[in-house]
Amino acid sequence: MKLQFMGATREVTGSKHLITTKHGVKILLDCGMYQGKGLETDAMNRDLGFDPKEIDYLILSHAHIDHSGLIPYIYKQGFRGTVLCTPATRDLCAIMLADAGRIQEQDTQTFNKKRKAQGLEPVEPIYEEQDAQQCMSCFISVPYHKKFNIEGEVTVEFFDAGHILGSALVYLEIKDGRRMIRLGFTGDIGRYDKQILKDPEPFPQVDYLRSC
């Protein structure tokens, strides 16, 4: 197994982590958008560091844009794999990603007016509302505590993270030759004793824990 950190490393935005199994299955944990850095953010979002067409599965911890916001972009770039998330996360993404696409279209129009006045070529939005709508065909909902098997090599199970509606702690069991690697991925973890959301759930002991 190989694990690569493609985002949310030494910072708290743009969550993306790539697992490549012993038999070459590529699994992306989150596909978040970098936020809050102006033009630098645009370049970081467009330069993924991997080929979207090679991704077989995307496991999504929750719907916040810094964790999900580039799913329409990788779809636009050729991703046709499967997105695994909780039912509530899928429902939220259907709204939030389309809204993000509209915002990018509007912001790009405003930005291009300024570029035209400066004699510069126009730029395209990272993705549009249509891309966000189309990428939802890749989503599969998996309830909490229901194990999902990937290619006979990886088992995925979601636990409630208590962060937002549908947020999940991801527990992975990965066959690596004769070894069974247990990997935990937290996404974002909520607080205890909140009136609206459940407390974060404990999940099984792991060999490696990735928190962002």
N, C-alpha and C positions, 0 to 999 in steps of 0.2 A: 504494500500500500504506500502511496505517496500523497502527502498533504501539502498544499501550497496556499499561502495567504495572499489573496489578490486585492484585498481592501480591508478597511477597519483595522489596520495595523499601525500602532503608535498614534492612532486617532480614533474617533468614535463615529465615523460615517462611512458610507460606501461598503457595507458588509458583503464580502465575497470570499469564499474559501473553497478550493477545488480539491476533491479527492479523486485519485486514480487508483482503481483496484488492481490486484495482481493480474487479472485477465483483461485489463484495459477499459473497464467501464468507468466513465467520467461522471462524477456526481458533484454538483455545485451546491454548497450550503449558502443560501441567500443570494440575492443579486441586487444589491442596494446601490442607490444613486449617491454620489458625493454631493454634499450641499454646503452652501455658505462661503464659497471661495471665489465668486465672480467668474471671470474668464478662465482662470486656472481650473475651476471645477468642470467647465465644459470640456476641456481637453482631457482631463482625468476620466470623465465619464465615457468619452468616445474611445479611449485606449484601454481596452479590457484586459489585455495580457493573455487572452486565450481565444480560441476560435469557437464561436457560439454553435456552429454546425456540429462540433465534436461532442457537445454536452448531451449525455443520455438522460440524466435526471437532474432536477433542481428541487432541493428540499428547502422550503420556505418557513422560517420561524414565525414571522408575523407580517402584517400588512404595512407597517410604517415605511415611508418612501425610501429612507436610508437603508432599508433591508429588501425592499421589493421593486424599487423604482426603475430599475434598468431591465426588467423582464420584457417590456415591449420593445426595447432597443435590441436585445439579443434575438428576439423573434424577428425583427426587421432585418437582422444580420444573418438569418438562416436557422436559428434554433427551432427544432421541431420535436424536442424531447418531451418528457412528462414533468409537470410541476406538482409536487406533493405538498399539501398543506391541510390545515383543519378546515371544516366547512365554513366557519365564521371568517377565517382569513380569506378564503376564496370570495365570499360575498363582499367583503370590504375592498379587496383588490379590484373587483369589477367596477366599483365606484371610484376609488382613489386613483387608479392608474389612468382611467379615462380622463379624470379631472387634471391629472398631471400632464397628459398629452395636450389638453386644451390650453393649459397655462403656457406650455412651451411654444405652441403655435402663436399665441398672443404676444408673448415676450419676444419671440423672434421677429415678428412683424414690426414691433417698436424698435428693436435693435437694428433691423435692416434699414429703416428710415434714416437713422443716424449714419449708418455706413454709406448709404447712397449719397447723403449730403457731403461726406468726406471723400467721395469718389472711389469707394471700396466695393468689392464684389459682395453680394448678399450671401448669407449663410443659411443652412437648413436647420430646423429643430432636430434635436436628437431623435425624437419620434413624435408622432402625431396621435390624435385621439383614435383614429382608425386602427393604428398598430396596437394600441392598448386593448381595443375591443377584440381584435383578431387573436391576440395571444391567449385570451381566456379559454380558447379551445384546448389548450395544453394542460389545463388544471384538472387535477383529481383530488377530491376531498377525502381525507382520512381522519376519522374521529380519534379523540384522545384514547390511549390505551389499546388501540387496535394495531397489531403488528402488520407491516407491509413488507413483502419480500421483493428485493431487487436482484434479478438475474441469478438467483441462488447463491449470491455472494454476500449480500447486505440485508439486514433486517432493520427497519425503521420503526420507531414508536414515539408518539408525541405525549408529553405531559404538560399540564397547564402551567404556564409561566406567570400568570396573574398580572401581566403587564398591560395589555389591552384585550378587547374581545378577540378570542381565537388564538392568542399568542401561545407559543409552544416552546418547551424545552425539548430538544431532539436527542433521543438515545439511539445510537447506532451500534450494531454488532456486525463486524466486518471479518469475513474469512480471509486470512492471508496465509495461504499454504496450510500448514498444520496449526497455525496460531488463530485464535479468535480475539480480535482487537475490539475493545469496548470503548467507544468514543462518545463523549457528551458535548453537545453544542447548545449554549444557553440562549442565543439571541439576546434579548433584553429581559431582565427579571423584574417583576413587580414588587410591591411592598405588601406587608402583612396587615391584617385587620382593616381592610378597606370595605366599605359598605356595598359597593357595586360589584367588584371583581372578587373572585376566589383567591385565596392565598396561593402563592407558588407551591407546586407539589414537589416532594422529593422524587428523585429517580434513581435507578440502580447504580451501584458502584461502577466507576469507569477507570480505564487505564490512562486515558488522556481526556482533558477537559479544555474546550475552547470557549472562552467567554468574551463577549464584545458588547 
